Amino acid sequence: MTSGTLGGTNRNLSDGLEPDKIRGMEVRDRVRGCLLGGAIGDALGAPIEFQSLREIRRDHGTDGITGYVTTWRGKSALITDDTQMTLFTVEGLLETHVTGPGGPPAGDMRASTRSVRDAYLRWLDTQDHQVPPPAGLPHHTGWLREEKWLYSRRAPGNACLSGLRRPFGGPAPTGVPGPVNPDSKGCGTVMRSAPFGFMPRMPEAEEAFHLAAACAQITHGHPTGYLAAGAFAAIVARLMAGDGLEDAVHRALELLTRCPAHEETTEALIGALALATSGEPSPERVESLGGAWVAEEALAIGVYCALVEPSVEKALLLSVNHSGDSDSTGSVCGNLVGTMYGAAALPAAWLTPLEGRDTIERLVVAAGWT
């Protein structure tokens, strides 16, 4: 298979973007694209997350949804816990790596994991309280906790909630079940892990892989759950460096094969690559990869949709119109296409009304991507 090419069609180009512009794209635009694209996919998929494909087509027509639809709250373009936790991932990494003199050195995995867990505890506050709780606890830092719009439960995952209420002494060795929720491999690990691919300061794929996997163990101890998160972060890291998506996936596969208990994640990614070369994309093909309630399936579906559809809009719609965990697959696909093509390629009609857009833009600036 030629790198970046599927079935004779270049799948690394977004409509309207030339190859040299993609390769020379500013890193800041990729970071913005990653976070905003993930939020768009999340908001597209949220209203249909618990519907079957038949129900989606019944309510929205043969093509399924074609844009934002009203949520159970009577509003549209609302993000879920997927984007909430992604933003707190960024803040946790910021706390470790952009603290200036006296802060822990870059590459200190223990310090990074501790900072990310503290950030997730601040996210947990947004699920348990209606307004920011009083300062006083060590993790009550950062400015995201002051963003009142984040204090809203958006169908958070049980493992994320229960895992953060348990002590965490550090990650288990790679391939060994972690100390928290050792049987859980839910997609809550993957949907929050894109930022490890661009922080701190454009990490190598291997660094991104291991840090994301370690931080996934904060809530999910099943090896597949945390290895899928590591693979996703490694893919994002290679996309940030300018690789095509196929090449980025192959790099993640190389890293996976070095790890015990990698088989489920490896098989899921290989399945996504194979499916992308075997016929026209469809929701039924998406569903052949699974329901995405578990980490490796959510990753595989996000990768497949980003690979098989050269249009950002079509990729995102394909990623949510299925019977599975639509907001998480939309989020993963959005992170990928946003990184590949940059924020400029995201549909303005979806970007303008997006909940939390201003906060995301401020976070990009706070992270130093100016």
HUTAJO-V266331 format. One record per pair of residues at least 24 apart in sequence whose C-alpha atoms are under 7 Angstrom apart, sorted by the first residue. I is the first residue (numbers start at 0). GAP is how many residues later the second one is. D is the distance in Angstrom with one decimal. If there is no record, write none. Layout:
# HUTAJO-V266331
i: [I I]
gap: [GAP GAP]
d: [D D]
This chain:
# HUTAJO-V266331
i: [2 2 3 3 3 5 5 6 10 10 10 10 11 11 11 12 13 13 13 13 14 21 22 26 27 27 28 28 29 29 29 29 29 29 30 31 31 31 32 32 32 32 33 33 33 33 33 34 36 36 36 36 36 37 37 37 37 37 37 38 38 38 39 39 39 39 40 40 40 40 40 40 41 41 41 41 41 41 41 41 42 42 42 42 42 43 43 43 44 44 44 44 45 45 45 46 46 47 48 48 48 48 50 51 51 52 52 52 63 64 65 76 76 76 77 77 78 79 80 80 80 81 81 81 84 84 84 85 85 87 87 87 88 88 88 88 89 90 91 91 91 92 93 96 108 112 112 116 120 123 125 125 125 126 126 126 156 158 158 159 159 162 162 163 167 170 170 173 173 174 174 174 174 175 176 176 176 177 177 177 178 179 179 179 179 179 180 180 180 181 181 181 182 182 183 183 183 183 184 184 184 184 184 184 185 185 185 185 186 186 186 186 186 188 188 188 188 188 188 189 189 189 189 189 190 190 190 192 192 193 193 193 193 195 196 196 196 196 197 197 201 202 203 204 204 204 205 205 207 207 207 208 208 222 223 223 223 223 223 224 226 227 227 227 231 235 238 238 239 244 263 264 267 267 267 268 271 271 271 271 272 275 275 275 280 282 282 282 286 290 290 290 291 291 291 292 292 297 297 298 300 301 301 301 301 302 304 305 305 305 311 311 312]
gap: [243 244 240 241 242 270 271 270 296 297 298 299 232 233 298 297 296 297 298 327 296 319 219 213 341 342 313 314 210 308 309 310 312 313 308 310 311 332 305 306 309 310 300 301 302 304 305 300 297 298 300 301 309 292 293 294 295 296 297 40 44 292 294 310 311 314 275 286 289 290 292 293 37 38 40 41 285 286 288 289 34 35 36 37 284 24 33 283 275 281 282 285 34 280 281 24 25 278 275 276 277 278 272 270 271 268 269 270 257 256 251 276 277 278 276 277 276 74 73 74 75 109 110 246 35 38 107 106 107 31 32 35 27 30 103 106 105 28 24 26 27 106 273 103 102 101 102 101 43 37 24 25 26 24 25 26 31 60 61 28 59 55 56 55 50 43 46 85 86 48 84 85 86 47 44 45 46 39 43 44 42 37 38 39 40 41 38 39 40 38 39 40 38 39 36 37 38 41 35 37 39 40 109 110 39 107 108 109 105 106 107 108 111 27 31 36 37 40 106 38 39 42 105 109 137 140 141 36 40 38 39 42 141 37 36 37 39 40 39 42 35 34 33 29 32 33 28 49 25 26 29 24 25 38 37 38 40 41 72 70 35 37 67 68 67 100 100 101 99 62 32 31 28 29 32 31 28 29 31 32 31 28 31 32 27 35 38 39 35 32 33 34 32 33 37 31 32 30 31 33 28 27 28 30 31 30 28 27 30 31 25 34 34]
d: [6.3 6.4 5.5 6.7 5.8 7.0 5.7 5.7 5.9 6.5 6.7 4.9 6.0 6.9 6.7 6.0 5.5 5.4 6.4 6.2 5.7 6.4 5.6 6.8 5.1 6.4 5.0 5.6 6.6 6.5 4.5 6.9 4.5 6.6 6.4 6.9 5.7 6.6 3.9 5.3 4.4 3.8 6.8 4.2 6.5 4.4 4.6 6.2 4.2 5.3 7.0 4.8 6.8 6.9 4.1 6.2 6.9 4.0 4.3 6.2 5.6 6.1 6.7 6.7 7.0 6.8 6.0 6.5 3.9 4.5 7.0 5.1 5.7 6.5 6.9 6.9 4.4 6.2 5.2 4.5 5.1 5.1 4.6 7.0 6.7 5.3 6.8 6.8 5.0 4.6 3.9 5.9 6.8 6.6 4.8 4.7 6.8 6.6 6.7 5.3 4.7 5.9 5.9 6.7 4.0 6.8 4.9 4.7 6.0 6.9 6.6 6.3 5.1 5.9 6.7 5.3 6.3 4.8 5.4 6.7 5.4 5.6 6.0 6.6 6.9 6.7 5.5 4.2 6.6 5.5 6.2 6.6 6.0 6.7 6.8 6.7 5.9 6.6 4.1 7.0 4.9 6.8 6.3 6.1 6.4 6.9 5.5 6.7 6.6 7.0 6.2 4.3 6.4 6.3 6.2 5.3 6.5 6.1 6.6 6.8 5.3 6.7 4.2 6.2 6.5 5.5 5.9 6.5 6.9 5.3 6.1 4.6 5.1 6.3 5.1 5.2 5.7 5.9 3.8 6.4 6.1 6.8 6.6 5.8 6.0 5.3 6.5 5.2 5.1 6.4 3.8 4.9 6.3 5.0 5.3 6.0 5.2 6.9 6.0 5.2 6.0 3.9 5.6 5.8 6.2 5.9 4.1 5.2 6.9 5.7 4.6 3.8 6.2 5.2 6.9 6.2 6.3 5.6 6.6 6.4 4.4 6.7 5.9 6.9 5.8 6.5 6.0 6.0 6.0 6.7 5.3 6.3 6.7 5.4 4.6 6.0 4.8 4.0 5.9 6.9 6.9 6.7 6.6 4.4 5.3 6.2 6.5 7.0 5.6 5.5 6.8 5.6 5.0 6.3 7.0 6.6 6.4 6.1 6.9 5.3 6.9 5.8 6.0 5.5 6.9 6.8 6.4 6.1 6.4 6.9 6.9 5.1 6.0 6.4 5.6 5.3 5.3 6.8 6.6 5.0 6.6 6.0 6.6 5.3 6.7 6.5 6.2 5.5 6.5 6.7 4.1 6.3 5.7 5.4 6.9 6.8 5.7 6.8 5.4 6.7 6.3 5.3 6.9 5.2 4.2 6.4 6.6 5.8 6.7 6.0 6.3 6.8 6.9]
